Structure formats: C-alpha cells, structure tokens
Amino acid sequence: MTRAVSPVPPSPRGGERRGEGKHLTAFGPGKVILLGEHGVVYGHPALAAAISRGMRAWGVPSDSTSLEIPEGISAAHQEALERAFARAAKQARHPKISVHLESQLPLSMGLGSSGALAVAVSRVLLEAKSGAPAKTKDVEALALEMEKEFHGTPSGVDHTTSARGTMVLFKKGRATEVVAAKPVKVLVAMVGPRSSTKQTVGALRERQKRWPARYRRVFDQIGRLVGEGAAAARTGDLEALGDVMNMNHGLLSALGLSSPQIEDMVYRLRGLGALGAKLTGAGGDGGAVIGLFREPEPTVMKLRAQGVDCFASQLAGPRAL
C-alpha cells in the first residue's frame, strides 16, 4: 500500500504533451566512497564509484504530477522525500506523471540512497516533460535540487557519481571519470544502523573548528591519498589501492568517525583476504564497510552464511563478457 503525494492539484485534461502518455523507467545506482569521505565537504578530492544496487523509479501517465510514497519509511524520511519531490516537480514544470519507487539500498548506510533516488526520479521527470532521454548534466542539476532538501548543503559527490554511473574523482563540483586498467571489485558489508549524516558531519565540524590546523593536516593527507588511489586504479595496481584504503581508514578513525562494530568488520574483511578495507560514507556508530577483493563473491557467500548482510559489486575496469 502506498500513498500518493501531489505537489500541484490535478490539471484539466487536454492535449497530450510530448513525452506524456508513455510508461517511463529509470535507475539511479548507489555509490561507495573508496577514498576521501568527509574531506570532500571541505573542498578536498574524493574517489567514488557507482555500485550495482540502487533505486528504480518508474512513471505512469496521470492527470497531475504525483509520487507514490513507499511503505516502511520513517516520518522524517517521508517528509524530506515529499519536499524533495515537490521541489523537483516544480523545476521540471510539473509533467503529468505518477512516479513510483523501488529500492535495492538500505537507507542511512552511507551508500548514497538519497542521491540514487534523486537521480532516478529526475530522469523520469525530465523525460516525461521533454519526451527524450534526459541529458546527464540536466539530471545532475535537478538531482542536486532534491539533495538540498535531503541534506541541506550536500557535497554533490553522491548524486554526481550516481548520474555518471562510473568511478569518478570528485572535487568542488567537478567530476572526472577514472578509467581503471583492471577490474575494481568490492564487498559491501552492513554493520548496523547509524546516526544521521548531519549529526556525524556536524560533530566533526565542531572539532575541526576548535583545532583547525590539526584537522587541516589530516584532511590534506587524506587528499593526497585520494590522488594516489586514483593513480593506482588507473594503472591497475590493486595492492597499492588497497594499501591507500587502509591508510585512509586509519585517518578516518583518528578523526573520530569509526566505532567498535566498524573496526570489527574492517579487520574481519582484512583477515579474509581483502587488499584493503575501510568504512564508506559518513561512518559514525554504524553504516557500511567496503573491502577490496580480486574476487569478492566467495567471501560474500561465507559471510552471508554467518548472518552478515553483504553483497559484491564491480566498480570499474574491464568486465567479463
């Protein structure tokens, strides 16, 4: 059972606009941040990549612009979703379509669920209005408007990575694709619920304001690791990429962004053969941990048998036919 939310009242029936009357579907992939989370908020680079799981949106012709709110989301998430959709619908000039959602991503786990949702919804709204596939730059612009409702002042890395669907080196609103020489595959493991991104980021910001020089040195070092990691991905040096991930995690832990359950999973993945393992996203008291493996699938099967919620995803590089 879902509830329809319409940002504008139904308009009288009239001539069909171009693009309306079609059933549309779009996919927004989630993302992981391999290197550089939190520093990206302060203008440092981050290395991020789209994952195989994400958010799907589909639209059916309607008398007005509306969104079917999925069951099972909290009141706070529902309110933010309604605001974000109303904002996007207004920007897209209210195409006559009812948008439905299907998620493959857990909420608030650092996997870019809101950015993926924003990309999927933006593609449907834009295509419904124009009758043509939406351009990536237009999707990014509209998805950013939705992300502002979700996060206030987002860095932009989540929705940009989702819209591009690739591995990107992101800094200050600019994204450059990173073409990897070898397959870059990760295992993504969920370690439990976490506090909101705003709360985690806000606490870090307060510490950074209190000791700016000290924290600036750490962020500068993380920024250098991001550059080294992107170079390692381009040349196919997976051992170097894994080592950089391990170092990045150590610095994130020093910034107060880890927790016992995150540390336990990081060292668990390393013990199972991960070339590198670290938290991804905001971190804090829960969220997701990623491990870089040459072939993660056997470890996924082993961890699932032990009750761990996890999956594998190839982020970049050549794919098997």
C-alpha positions in Angstrom: 0.0 0.0 0.0 1.4 3.4 -0.9 0.2 7.0 -0.5 0.1 9.4 -3.4 1.5 12.9 -2.8 0.9 15.5 -5.5 2.7 18.9 -5.3 0.1 20.5 -7.5 -3.6 19.9 -7.9 -4.7 17.9 -11.0 -5.0 20.0 -14.1 -7.9 19.7 -16.6 -7.5 17.1 -19.3 -6.1 18.5 -22.5 -3.8 17.7 -25.4 -1.0 15.3 -24.6 2.4 16.9 -24.3 5.4 15.3 -25.9 6.7 12.6 -23.7 3.5 12.3 -21.7 1.4 9.2 -22.1 4.4 6.8 -22.0 5.4 4.5 -19.2 9.0 5.5 -18.2 11.6 3.8 -16.0 15.0 4.9 -14.7 17.7 3.6 -12.4 19.9 5.5 -10.1 22.9 3.5 -8.8 24.1 3.8 -5.3 27.7 4.6 -4.5 30.6 3.9 -2.3 33.4 6.3 -1.5 36.7 4.5 -1.9 38.7 7.4 -0.5 38.1 10.9 0.8 34.8 11.0 2.6 34.3 14.0 4.9 37.3 15.8 3.3 35.2 16.3 0.2 32.9 18.6 2.3 35.9 20.9 2.8 37.0 21.1 -0.8 39.3 18.1 -0.8 39.0 15.4 -3.5 37.2 12.1 -3.1 37.3 8.9 -5.2 33.8 7.4 -5.5 32.1 4.8 -7.7 28.7 3.7 -8.6 27.6 0.2 -7.4 25.3 -2.4 -8.9 22.5 -1.7 -6.4 20.4 1.4 -6.4 16.9 3.0 -6.7 14.5 2.4 -9.5 11.8 4.9 -10.4 9.0 4.4 -13.0 6.3 6.7 -14.1 2.8 6.2 -15.5 0.6 8.8 -17.2 -1.5 10.8 -14.7 -3.7 13.9 -14.5 -1.0 15.5 -12.3 2.5 15.2 -11.0 2.5 12.8 -8.0 4.7 10.5 -6.1 3.7 7.2 -4.5 5.3 7.2 -1.1 6.6 3.7 -0.3 5.6 2.0 2.9 8.0 1.4 5.8 9.9 4.7 5.8 10.1 6.9 8.9 8.1 10.1 9.2 11.3 12.2 8.9 12.3 10.4 5.7 8.8 10.7 4.3 8.7 14.5 5.0 12.1 15.0 3.3 11.0 12.9 0.3 7.8 14.9 -0.1 9.7 18.2 0.0 12.4 17.0 -2.4 9.9 15.7 -4.9 7.8 18.9 -4.8 11.0 20.9 -5.5 12.0 18.7 -8.4 8.5 18.7 -9.9 8.4 22.4 -9.8 11.8 22.7 -11.5 10.6 20.2 -14.2 7.4 22.2 -14.7 5.1 19.5 -13.4 4.9 16.8 -16.1 1.7 14.8 -15.9 3.1 11.6 -14.4 2.8 9.5 -11.3 6.2 8.3 -10.0 6.7 5.0 -8.2 9.8 3.9 -6.4 11.6 0.6 -5.7 14.8 0.4 -3.6 17.6 -2.1 -3.5 19.5 0.1 -1.0 19.2 0.3 2.8 18.6 3.9 4.0 21.2 5.8 6.0 24.0 3.3 5.4 26.4 5.5 3.5 25.5 4.0 0.1 24.0 7.1 -1.4 20.4 6.1 -1.3 19.1 9.7 -1.4 21.4 10.6 -4.3 20.3 7.4 -6.2 16.7 8.2 -5.6 17.2 11.8 -6.8 18.8 10.6 -10.0 16.2 8.1 -10.8 13.3 10.5 -10.1 15.0 13.3 -12.0 15.4 11.1 -15.1 11.7 10.2 -15.1 10.5 13.7 -14.6 12.8 15.2 -17.2 12.0 12.5 -19.8 8.3 12.8 -19.1 8.5 16.6 -19.8 10.7 16.5 -22.9 9.8 13.2 -24.4 13.5 12.4 -24.9 16.2 10.8 -22.8 17.5 13.3 -20.2 21.0 14.7 -20.6 23.4 13.8 -17.7 24.0 17.4 -16.9 20.3 18.1 -16.6 19.8 15.1 -14.4 22.7 16.2 -12.1 21.2 19.7 -11.8 17.7 18.5 -10.9 19.0 15.8 -8.6 21.1 18.4 -6.7 17.9 20.3 -6.0 16.4 17.2 -4.4 19.6 16.5 -2.5 19.4 20.0 -1.0 16.2 19.0 0.6 17.7 15.8 1.9 21.0 17.2 3.2 20.9 21.0 3.2 24.4 21.6 1.7 25.4 18.4 0.1 28.9 17.9 -1.3 27.4 16.7 -4.6 29.5 13.6 -4.7 26.6 11.2 -4.2 24.2 12.3 -7.0 27.0 13.1 -9.4 28.5 9.6 -9.1 25.1 8.1 -9.5 24.2 10.1 -12.6 27.6 9.3 -14.2 27.4 5.6 -13.2 31.2 5.3 -13.2 34.2 5.7 -10.9 34.9 9.4 -10.5 37.5 11.7 -9.0 35.3 14.4 -7.5 36.4 17.8 -6.2 34.4 21.1 -5.7 31.6 20.1 -8.0 33.9 18.8 -10.7 33.9 15.1 -11.6 36.4 13.3 -13.8 36.0 9.7 -14.8 38.7 7.3 -13.6 39.3 4.5 -16.2 40.7 1.5 -14.3 43.1 -0.8 -16.0 41.9 -3.9 -14.0 38.5 -4.8 -12.5 38.0 -3.0 -9.2 35.6 -5.2 -7.1 34.5 -4.6 -3.6 32.5 -6.4 -0.9 30.0 -4.1 0.8 29.0 -5.2 4.3 26.4 -3.5 6.5 27.4 -3.2 10.2 24.2 -1.8 11.6 22.2 1.4 11.9 24.0 4.7 12.4 23.3 8.3 13.5 22.3 10.7 10.8 24.9 12.1 8.4 24.1 15.6 9.6 24.8 14.6 13.2 28.1 12.9 12.3 29.3 15.7 10.0 28.2 18.4 12.5 30.2 16.8 15.3 33.3 16.6 13.1 32.8 20.2 12.0 32.8 21.4 15.7 36.0 19.5 16.4 37.5 20.9 13.2 36.6 24.5 14.2 38.2 24.0 17.6 41.5 22.7 16.3 41.6 23.9 12.7 45.4 23.5 12.0 45.4 19.9 13.3 42.4 18.8 11.3 43.6 20.6 8.2 46.8 18.5 8.3 44.7 15.3 8.4 42.4 16.3 5.6 45.4 17.4 3.5 46.9 13.9 4.0 43.7 12.2 3.0 43.5 14.4 -0.1 47.0 13.1 -1.1 45.9 9.5 -0.5 42.9 10.1 -2.9 45.3 11.1 -5.7 47.5 8.1 -5.1 44.5 5.8 -5.0 43.1 7.2 -8.3 46.5 6.7 -9.9 46.7 3.1 -8.6 43.2 2.4 -10.1 44.2 3.8 -13.4 47.3 1.6 -13.6 45.7 -1.5 -12.2 47.8 -1.6 -9.1 45.2 -3.1 -6.8 47.7 -3.8 -3.9 48.5 -0.1 -3.8 44.9 0.9 -3.9 44.1 -1.4 -1.0 47.0 0.0 1.0 45.8 3.5 0.4 42.3 2.4 1.6 43.8 1.0 4.8 45.6 4.2 5.5 42.6 6.3 4.7 40.6 4.3 7.2 43.2 4.9 9.9 42.9 8.6 9.4 39.1 8.5 9.5 39.3 6.6 12.7 41.7 9.3 14.1 39.0 11.9 13.1 36.6 10.0 15.4 34.5 8.6 12.6 34.7 4.9 13.4 33.2 2.6 16.0 33.8 -0.8 17.5 31.4 -2.5 15.0 33.0 -0.8 12.1 36.5 -1.7 13.3 35.4 -5.3 13.8 34.2 -5.6 10.2 37.3 -3.8 8.8 39.6 -6.3 10.4 37.3 -9.2 9.6 37.5 -8.4 5.9 41.3 -7.9 6.0 41.6 -11.3 7.7 39.5 -12.9 4.9 41.9 -11.6 2.3 40.8 -8.1 1.5 43.6 -6.0 -0.1 42.1 -3.0 1.8 39.1 -2.3 3.9 37.6 0.8 5.4 34.3 2.5 6.3 32.5 4.2 3.4 30.3 7.3 3.7 29.7 9.2 6.9 30.7 6.5 9.3 30.0 7.1 13.0 28.4 4.4 15.0 27.3 2.2 12.1 26.8 2.1 8.3 28.7 0.2 5.7 32.3 -1.2 5.3 33.9 -2.0 2.0 36.7 -4.5 1.3 38.7 -4.6 -1.9 39.0 -8.1 -3.3 40.2 -9.6 -6.5 37.2 -11.9 -6.4 34.8 -11.0 -3.6 32.0 -13.5 -4.3 33.3 -16.5 -2.2 33.7 -14.2 0.8 30.2 -12.8 0.3 28.9 -16.4 0.4 30.9 -17.1 3.6 29.8 -14.0 5.4 26.1 -14.5 4.4 26.2 -18.0 5.9 27.4 -16.3 9.1 24.5 -13.8 9.0 26.2 -10.8 7.6 24.2 -8.6 5.2 26.6 -8.0 2.3 27.0 -8.1 -1.4 29.6 -7.7 -4.1 29.9 -5.1 -6.8 32.4 -4.2 -9.6 33.1 -0.5 -9.5 35.3 0.0 -12.6 37.6 -1.8 -15.0 37.1 -4.3 -17.8 34.1 -6.6 -17.4 33.8 -10.3 -18.3 31.7 -10.9 -21.4 
